[in-house]
Structures are given as structure tokens and as C-alpha cells.
């Protein structure tokens, strides 16, 4: 399932619609328009909707961007606006929590939730995070070990397990202790 749709019922083009937000999104020196839609496959109206969905509606499409002047969080917000323009069925988030503080993560989570509910409908989100206490909200946690799934469950159920058998709970306790 991708969102609420069985993959057997999706076209090949839809299956290839995957949004990927890396830890450091690629932002080019140039206009907002060029950065949002480098292949020029969307209208200015769609580009502005994408910016609005991401809370970047103060930008104009002809504004010039200098990547070295952007904070990590602002780069992530802009990368997310680019993804929103694609309306993906699957959103992959790679370590977006490492370069953001808790307020910025809350903003990012709000943007994703608004896009997910109001703009596009239900999408599937896969997130990797080494900062267990700073990840975005999740429905499920998968803990891999040696290339296999070691543990699966909701964050609250896995983090609430006090016995040593929960690897996620052990990792979370260790990370919280180190960050004190």
C-alpha cells in the first residue's frame, strides 16, 4: 500500500513518484522558480501553491537564492516545497532531524501533516533518524539489525518497554542519557 492505494492498482508513472528529502537538500544559486521546478514542468500557480503549502509564501518566484546563505532548516523547507510540487505517493526523509532544532522540526512536521491531509491526501512516509528523541512523528518504528528487521511497533509501545529485549527502548534511553 502507498497511502490508501494498493500498488497493484497504480500506474507505473505513479509508482515512480517518490519524494526524497536528504539531510542536506541540493539548492542551486538561481531563482526560486528554477530551484522549485528545474525541468519547468509546472505552472507558476502550482509553484506558488507548493510554496504556500510549505509556509514559504513570502517568496516570489523571481527571488534569487544563494544556497550558502540558507540555514539547514530553511534548505529543508525549500526541499520539501520542491517535493510537494511533485505530489509523491511516497516520501523518504533521510536524517532531517540532525540539522534542525525542535522548533524547526515541529514546523517541518506541521508542513508535512498539512500537505498530507489538506493538499494531497494520505502518503506513505519513511524516515531514517539517528537522533531518536528528535525524529518527526511516526506511526511505526522499524529497528534493523544486520540487514534484517529486528523490531517493529509504534514508538510509544517500543519506547515504553522497560525490559532489555527492546532494542529501540535501549537505544532511546542511551541517547537521552548521553544528551543530558
TORFIVEX-201943 format. One line per 3 residues: number of its first residue (from 1); for each residue x, y, z of N, C-alpha, C. Coordinates in nm, 2 decimals. Last residue first. Layout:
% TORFIVEX-201943
NUM = X:Y:Z:X:Y:Z:X:Y:Z | ...
***
This chain:
% TORFIVEX-201943
180 = 2.19:1.44:2.81:2.16:1.52:2.93:2.27:1.62:2.96 | 2.25:1.28:2.59:2.22:1.42:2.56:2.19:1.50:2.69 | 2.29:1.03:2.71:2.41:1.10:2.66:2.38:1.25:2.63
177 = 2.03:0.97:2.78:2.13:0.98:2.89:2.25:1.06:2.84 | 1.91:0.95:2.53:1.86:1.05:2.62:1.96:1.07:2.74 | 2.05:0.73:2.43:2.07:0.86:2.37:2.02:0.97:2.46
174 = 1.97:0.53:2.61:2.11:0.56:2.60:2.13:0.70:2.54 | 1.69:0.52:2.56:1.74:0.55:2.69:1.89:0.59:2.69 | 1.70:0.44:2.28:1.64:0.57:2.32:1.69:0.61:2.46
171 = 1.82:0.19:2.30:1.89:0.30:2.22:1.83:0.43:2.26 | 1.62:0.06:2.45:1.76:0.07:2.50:1.83:0.18:2.43 | 1.40:0.08:2.28:1.39:0.14:2.41:1.54:0.16:2.47
168 = 1.50:-0.08:2.06:1.46:0.06:2.04:1.46:0.14:2.18 | 1.53:-0.33:2.17:1.65:-0.26:2.13:1.62:-0.11:2.11 | 1.40:-0.49:2.43:1.36:-0.39:2.33:1.48:-0.31:2.29
165 = 1.50:-0.65:2.63:1.47:-0.71:2.50:1.43:-0.61:2.39 | 1.52:-0.54:2.88:1.63:-0.53:2.79:1.61:-0.58:2.65 | 1.21:-0.37:2.96:1.30:-0.49:2.96:1.41:-0.47:2.86
162 = 1.04:-0.17:2.92:1.15:-0.15:3.01:1.25:-0.26:3.01 | 0.88:-0.01:2.66:0.92:-0.14:2.71:1.04:-0.12:2.80 | 0.82:0.23:2.55:0.77:0.20:2.69:0.81:0.07:2.74
159 = 0.91:0.23:2.30:0.99:0.31:2.39:0.94:0.28:2.54 | 0.72:0.07:2.17:0.86:0.02:2.18:0.94:0.10:2.28 | 0.48:0.22:2.21:0.49:0.08:2.26:0.63:0.03:2.27
156 = 0.55:0.46:2.08:0.51:0.46:2.23:0.52:0.32:2.28 | 0.60:0.39:1.82:0.71:0.45:1.90:0.67:0.44:2.05 | 0.48:0.06:1.74:0.46:0.20:1.75:0.57:0.26:1.84
153 = 0.71:-0.17:1.57:0.60:-0.14:1.66:0.58:0.01:1.66 | 0.96:-0.41:1.53:0.86:-0.33:1.47:0.75:-0.30:1.57 | 1.30:-0.53:1.50:1.19:-0.49:1.59:1.09:-0.40:1.51
150 = 1.46:-0.63:1.30:1.48:-0.68:1.44:1.36:-0.65:1.53 | 1.50:-0.70:0.97:1.41:-0.63:1.07:1.42:-0.70:1.20 | 1.84:-0.72:0.87:1.71:-0.78:0.89:1.63:-0.69:0.98
147 = 2.10:-0.62:0.86:2.02:-0.63:0.73:1.89:-0.69:0.74 | 2.18:-0.60:1.13:2.25:-0.69:1.04:2.16:-0.72:0.91 | 1.87:-0.47:1.21:2.00:-0.53:1.27:2.05:-0.63:1.17
144 = 1.63:-0.20:1.23:1.71:-0.31:1.16:1.83:-0.35:1.24 | 1.33:-0.12:1.36:1.47:-0.13:1.40:1.54:-0.24:1.33 | 1.08:0.09:1.28:1.14:-0.04:1.24:1.29:-0.03:1.28
141 = 0.78:0.22:1.41:0.93:0.23:1.41:0.98:0.09:1.37 | 0.50:0.41:1.30:0.56:0.29:1.33:0.71:0.31:1.33 | 0.41:0.67:1.27:0.31:0.56:1.31:0.38:0.44:1.35
138 = 0.58:0.96:1.40:0.57:0.84:1.32:0.46:0.74:1.37 | 0.71:1.29:1.40:0.61:1.19:1.45:0.60:1.07:1.35 | 1.07:1.30:1.35:0.93:1.35:1.33:0.83:1.25:1.38
135 = 1.32:1.28:1.61:1.26:1.24:1.49:1.12:1.31:1.47 | 1.45:1.31:1.85:1.42:1.43:1.77:1.36:1.40:1.64 | 1.53:1.08:1.98:1.45:1.17:2.05:1.41:1.29:1.98
132 = 1.70:0.97:1.79:1.58:0.90:1.82:1.48:0.99:1.90 | 1.89:1.05:1.56:1.85:1.12:1.68:1.71:1.07:1.72 | 1.89:0.91:1.33:1.99:0.86:1.43:1.96:0.93:1.56
129 = 1.64:0.82:1.11:1.69:0.92:1.21:1.78:0.85:1.31 | 1.45:0.80:0.82:1.56:0.75:0.90:1.61:0.86:0.99 | 1.11:0.75:0.73:1.21:0.84:0.78:1.33:0.76:0.85
126 = 0.86:0.74:0.50:0.97:0.66:0.56:1.08:0.76:0.60 | 0.52:0.77:0.45:0.64:0.84:0.48:0.74:0.74:0.55 | 0.26:0.78:0.21:0.34:0.69:0.30:0.47:0.77:0.32
123 = -0.02:1.00:0.22:0.10:0.95:0.16:0.18:0.86:0.26 | -0.35:1.10:0.18:-0.26:1.02:0.26:-0.14:0.97:0.18 | -0.37:1.43:0.03:-0.43:1.30:0.08:-0.32:1.22:0.15
120 = -0.28:1.68:-0.05:-0.26:1.56:-0.14:-0.33:1.44:-0.09 | -0.37:1.89:0.12:-0.33:1.91:-0.02:-0.34:1.78:-0.10 | -0.44:1.80:0.38:-0.52:1.90:0.31:-0.49:1.91:0.16
117 = -0.27:1.59:0.46:-0.41:1.59:0.49:-0.49:1.68:0.39 | -0.01:1.64:0.37:-0.06:1.50:0.37:-0.21:1.50:0.38 | 0.03:1.91:0.43:0.04:1.86:0.29:-0.03:1.73:0.28
114 = 0.01:1.90:0.71:-0.08:1.98:0.63:-0.09:1.94:0.48 | 0.23:1.73:0.77:0.09:1.69:0.80:-0.01:1.77:0.72 | 0.44:1.88:0.67:0.42:1.75:0.61:0.27:1.71:0.64
111 = 0.42:2.11:0.84:0.41:2.12:0.69:0.38:1.99:0.63 | 0.46:1.99:1.09:0.33:2.06:1.06:0.31:2.07:0.91 | 0.73:1.91:1.07:0.62:1.81:1.09:0.48:1.87:1.05
108 = 0.85:2.16:1.04:0.86:2.06:0.93:0.75:1.96:0.94 | 0.79:2.26:1.30:0.74:2.33:1.18:0.74:2.24:1.06 | 0.93:2.08:1.46:0.78:2.09:1.47:0.72:2.16:1.35
105 = 1.19:2.13:1.37:1.13:2.00:1.34:0.98:2.00:1.36 | 1.21:2.39:1.47:1.22:2.37:1.33:1.16:2.24:1.29 | 1.21:2.33:1.74:1.10:2.42:1.69:1.10:2.40:1.53
102 = 1.43:2.16:1.77:1.30:2.11:1.80:1.19:2.20:1.74 | 1.66:2.23:1.50:1.62:2.22:1.64:1.48:2.18:1.65 | 1.83:2.03:1.25:1.72:2.12:1.29:1.70:2.11:1.44
99 = 1.99:1.84:1.15:2.03:1.98:1.12:1.93:2.08:1.17 | 1.88:1.60:1.21:2.01:1.63:1.26:2.05:1.78:1.24 | 1.63:1.54:1.09:1.63:1.59:1.23:1.77:1.64:1.28
96 = 1.66:1.42:0.85:1.63:1.56:0.85:1.64:1.62:0.99 | 1.74:1.16:0.77:1.81:1.23:0.87:1.79:1.38:0.87 | 1.56:1.15:0.49:1.68:1.10:0.54:1.75:1.19:0.64
93 = 1.25:1.05:0.40:1.31:1.16:0.48:1.44:1.10:0.54 | 1.04:1.00:0.13:1.16:0.94:0.21:1.23:1.06:0.27 | 0.72:0.94:0.05:0.81:1.05:0.09:0.92:0.98:0.18
90 = 0.51:0.84:-0.21:0.60:0.80:-0.10:0.70:0.91:-0.07 | 0.36:0.98:-0.39:0.29:0.88:-0.31:0.38:0.83:-0.19 | 0.41:1.34:-0.43:0.45:1.20:-0.43:0.36:1.11:-0.36
87 = 0.38:1.60:-0.57:0.27:1.52:-0.51:0.31:1.37:-0.51 | 0.57:1.78:-0.67:0.56:1.65:-0.73:0.44:1.57:-0.69 | 0.56:1.99:-0.49:0.52:2.02:-0.63:0.50:1.89:-0.70
84 = 0.67:1.88:-0.26:0.53:1.90:-0.26:0.48:1.93:-0.41 | 0.94:1.90:-0.33:0.88:1.77:-0.32:0.73:1.78:-0.33 | 0.98:2.17:-0.30:1.01:2.11:-0.43:0.94:1.97:-0.44
81 = 0.92:2.19:-0.03:0.84:2.26:-0.12:0.85:2.20:-0.26 | 1.14:2.05:0.07:1.01:2.00:0.09:0.91:2.06:0.00 | 1.35:2.23:0.01:1.35:2.10:-0.05:1.21:2.03:-0.04
78 = 1.27:2.44:0.19:1.27:2.46:0.04:1.27:2.33:-0.03 | 1.31:2.31:0.43:1.17:2.36:0.40:1.16:2.38:0.25 | 1.58:2.27:0.42:1.49:2.15:0.43:1.35:2.20:0.39
75 = 1.68:2.53:0.41:1.70:2.44:0.30:1.61:2.32:0.30 | 1.59:2.60:0.67:1.53:2.67:0.55:1.56:2.59:0.43 | 1.76:2.44:0.82:1.62:2.42:0.83:1.55:2.48:0.71
72 = 2.02:2.54:0.76:1.98:2.40:0.72:1.83:2.37:0.72 | 1.99:2.87:0.61:2.01:2.78:0.72:1.97:2.63:0.68 | 2.15:3.01:0.33:2.03:2.95:0.38:2.07:2.86:0.51
69 = 2.37:3.11:0.20:2.31:3.20:0.29:2.18:3.14:0.36 | 2.44:2.92:0.01:2.53:2.94:0.13:2.47:3.03:0.23 | 2.25:2.96:-0.20:2.24:2.84:-0.10:2.32:2.86:0.02
66 = 2.07:3.22:-0.28:2.21:3.19:-0.26:2.22:3.08:-0.15 | 1.81:3.30:-0.50:1.86:3.22:-0.39:2.01:3.20:-0.39 | 1.60:3.57:-0.60:1.73:3.50:-0.62:1.77:3.43:-0.49
63 = 1.26:3.57:-0.70:1.36:3.60:-0.60:1.48:3.51:-0.62 | 1.06:3.49:-0.88:1.18:3.56:-0.94:1.29:3.59:-0.83 | 0.86:3.40:-0.71:0.93:3.31:-0.80:1.05:3.36:-0.86
60 = 0.89:3.52:-0.37:0.84:3.54:-0.51:0.92:3.45:-0.60 | 0.80:3.42:-0.04:0.89:3.43:-0.15:0.82:3.46:-0.28 | 0.60:3.39:0.14:0.66:3.52:0.13:0.76:3.54:0.02
57 = 0.54:3.12:0.14:0.46:3.21:0.05:0.51:3.35:0.05 | 0.63:2.91:0.28:0.73:2.99:0.21:0.66:3.09:0.12 | 0.48:2.71:0.38:0.50:2.82:0.46:0.60:2.92:0.40
54 = 0.42:2.50:0.21:0.54:2.49:0.29:0.57:2.61:0.38 | 0.21:2.58:0.06:0.19:2.46:0.15:0.31:2.44:0.24 | 0.33:2.79:-0.08:0.23:2.82:0.03:0.21:2.70:0.12
51 = 0.49:2.65:-0.26:0.55:2.74:-0.16:0.45:2.77:-0.04 | 0.28:2.52:-0.40:0.38:2.44:-0.33:0.45:2.53:-0.22 | 0.15:2.74:-0.51:0.08:2.66:-0.42:0.18:2.57:-0.34
48 = 0.35:2.83:-0.68:0.32:2.92:-0.57:0.24:2.83:-0.46 | 0.35:2.62:-0.87:0.48:2.65:-0.79:0.44:2.73:-0.67 | 0.10:2.65:-0.97:0.13:2.53:-0.90:0.26:2.55:-0.81
45 = 0.13:2.90:-1.10:0.03:2.88:-1.00:0.06:2.76:-0.91 | 0.33:2.85:-1.29:0.36:2.93:-1.18:0.26:2.92:-1.06 | 0.31:2.49:-1.37:0.28:2.63:-1.39:0.32:2.71:-1.27
42 = 0.58:2.26:-1.44:0.46:2.30:-1.37:0.44:2.45:-1.39 | 0.82:2.19:-1.55:0.70:2.11:-1.59:0.58:2.15:-1.52 | 1.09:2.28:-1.55:0.98:2.37:-1.59:0.86:2.29:-1.64
39 = 1.29:2.15:-1.43:1.25:2.10:-1.56:1.14:2.18:-1.62 | 1.31:2.27:-1.18:1.42:2.28:-1.28:1.39:2.23:-1.42 | 1.14:2.41:-0.97:1.09:2.33:-1.09:1.20:2.34:-1.20
36 = 1.27:2.54:-0.76:1.15:2.46:-0.74:1.12:2.36:-0.85 | 1.48:2.67:-0.89:1.50:2.57:-0.79:1.39:2.48:-0.76 | 1.35:2.84:-1.07:1.44:2.74:-1.12:1.47:2.63:-1.02
33 = 1.20:3.00:-0.88:1.13:2.92:-0.99:1.22:2.81:-1.04 | 1.39:3.13:-0.74:1.31:3.03:-0.67:1.24:2.94:-0.77 | 1.70:3.15:-0.93:1.57:3.19:-0.89:1.49:3.08:-0.81
30 = 2.02:3.06:-0.80:1.93:3.10:-0.90:1.80:3.14:-0.85 | 2.22:2.81:-0.69:2.21:2.95:-0.69:2.13:2.99:-0.82 | 2.03:2.53:-0.57:2.12:2.59:-0.66:2.11:2.74:-0.65
27 = 2.03:2.28:-0.32:1.97:2.41:-0.36:2.08:2.48:-0.45 | 1.97:1.97:-0.21:2.05:2.04:-0.31:1.97:2.17:-0.35 | 1.95:1.91:0.15:1.89:1.92:0.01:1.98:2.01:-0.08
24 = 2.08:1.71:0.36:2.12:1.84:0.31:2.06:1.85:0.16 | 1.94:1.48:0.41:1.99:1.56:0.52:2.02:1.70:0.48 | 1.68:1.47:0.15:1.81:1.43:0.21:1.84:1.52:0.33
21 = 1.38:1.37:0.06:1.44:1.48:0.13:1.57:1.44:0.20 | 1.21:1.26:-0.21:1.33:1.23:-0.13:1.38:1.36:-0.07 | 0.92:1.12:-0.34:0.98:1.24:-0.29:1.09:1.20:-0.20
18 = 0.82:0.94:-0.62:0.88:0.93:-0.48:0.95:1.06:-0.45 | 0.66:0.80:-0.85:0.65:0.93:-0.79:0.69:0.92:-0.64 | 0.65:0.56:-0.97:0.78:0.63:-0.97:0.78:0.76:-0.90
15 = 0.39:0.49:-0.95:0.48:0.42:-0.87:0.62:0.49:-0.86 | 0.29:0.65:-1.15:0.25:0.68:-1.01:0.35:0.61:-0.92 | 0.39:0.51:-1.38:0.43:0.65:-1.35:0.40:0.69:-1.21
12 = 0.25:0.27:-1.36:0.40:0.27:-1.34:0.45:0.41:-1.31 | -0.05:0.31:-1.17:0.02:0.30:-1.29:0.17:0.31:-1.26 | -0.19:0.09:-0.92:-0.13:0.21:-0.96:-0.06:0.19:-1.09
9 = -0.29:-0.14:-0.82:-0.39:-0.06:-0.89:-0.32:0.07:-0.94 | -0.09:-0.26:-0.67:-0.13:-0.33:-0.79:-0.23:-0.25:-0.88 | -0.07:-0.10:-0.45:0.03:-0.08:-0.56:-0.01:-0.15:-0.68
6 = -0.36:0.04:-0.32:-0.28:-0.08:-0.34:-0.19:-0.06:-0.46 | -0.39:0.34:-0.14:-0.40:0.27:-0.27:-0.31:0.15:-0.28 | -0.34:0.51:0.06:-0.46:0.43:0.07:-0.48:0.34:-0.05
3 = 0.00:0.50:0.07:-0.12:0.58:0.11:-0.23:0.48:0.13 | 0.06:0.22:-0.08:0.11:0.35:-0.08:0.00:0.45:-0.05 | 0.08:-0.12:0.00:0.00:0.00:0.00:0.09:0.13:0.00
***
